[in-house]
Amino acid sequence: MGNQELDQLRKQIEDLNLQLLELINQRAELVQKIGRVKETGGVNRFDPVRERSMLNLIKENNHGPFENSTVEHIFKEIFKASLDLQQDDHQKALLVSRKKKPEDTIINIKGATIGDGNPHFVFGPCAVESYEQVAQVAQSVKEKGLTLLRGGAFKPRTSPYDFQGLGFEGLKILKQIADEFGLAVISEIVSPEDIEKAVDYLDVIQIGARNMQNFELLKAAGAVKKPILLKRGIAATIDEFINAAEYIMSQGNGQIILCERGIRTYERATRNTLDITAVPILKQETHLPVFVDVTHSTGRRDLLLPAAKAALAIGADGVMAEVHPDPAVALSDAAQQMDLNQFDQFYKQLQASRGAAKVF
């Protein structure tokens, strides 16, 4: 074979490569259109039956010289790339996506700028039980130079016979404490009709794990101009978590803090399993700040400090934990709350570990 003939054959290959490229890109444009139609209709992007049907048709019309297994492998890669393309389009369309907004969202809560690269801390009792109880915790929080206080007024519990919270009376106590100590307060709201009333009492509205996919509640939270702390559902995937945040933002409220609080697995050593890798994934996929609730994820006082260290080390914007003046008599989650002395030691050691990390 002469050089001229080889050059001609190579030229044919190059022309075919360009034709294939053009056809692949035409196919990709059709895939994107199909993806948008599926999203509008609420249809799953991946359809294994459809994929198998296409592969069978391709193999039936394959006359070689490639083996069917080779052809199937090539087209499976094309199908996978097409599915990834639809996923990219979906993520670009999401308001919470970092592809939509590359810069970090920073939320100002009474001077605390959440998402600014510095860690923030939220402490307080699991449930608001009395003014005196919350005031003792608030005093300890204030003494540490912190500004964010949590406390449950509405308590969705597994058993209908467990303490359900003080409701709006609890919110009034939180508001009084916030005014007296100069703190910002965070508390959970469980009913859409209570969202607007809660705005008068709270600086941050929490949507708890059990309500992560309460879509009417999410939409109601999106309609107010208050920061929302959204906790991951107990069995929610990260994609479901992100889309729950999208419900809020789609209604106009972009002040959202995501909170990883552990997911349910077969492991029984802890109350839940802290998905620590969710933090960098959420930071990569969204522009929203991410907190970690070390109390509900572990359910164990002895694991609060190492879990908090891990959360900050992997890039969390903040840590939440529960504190009670006397956990032994707490009306909810007694076993996992720190008392005030334990809180002092916890925060002291956490700050010391952060200082040591900066040295190196």
Order of alpha helices (4+ residues) and beta strands (2+ residues): alpha-alpha-alpha-beta-beta-beta-alpha-beta-alpha-beta-alpha-beta-alpha-beta-alpha-beta-alpha-beta-alpha-alpha-beta-alpha
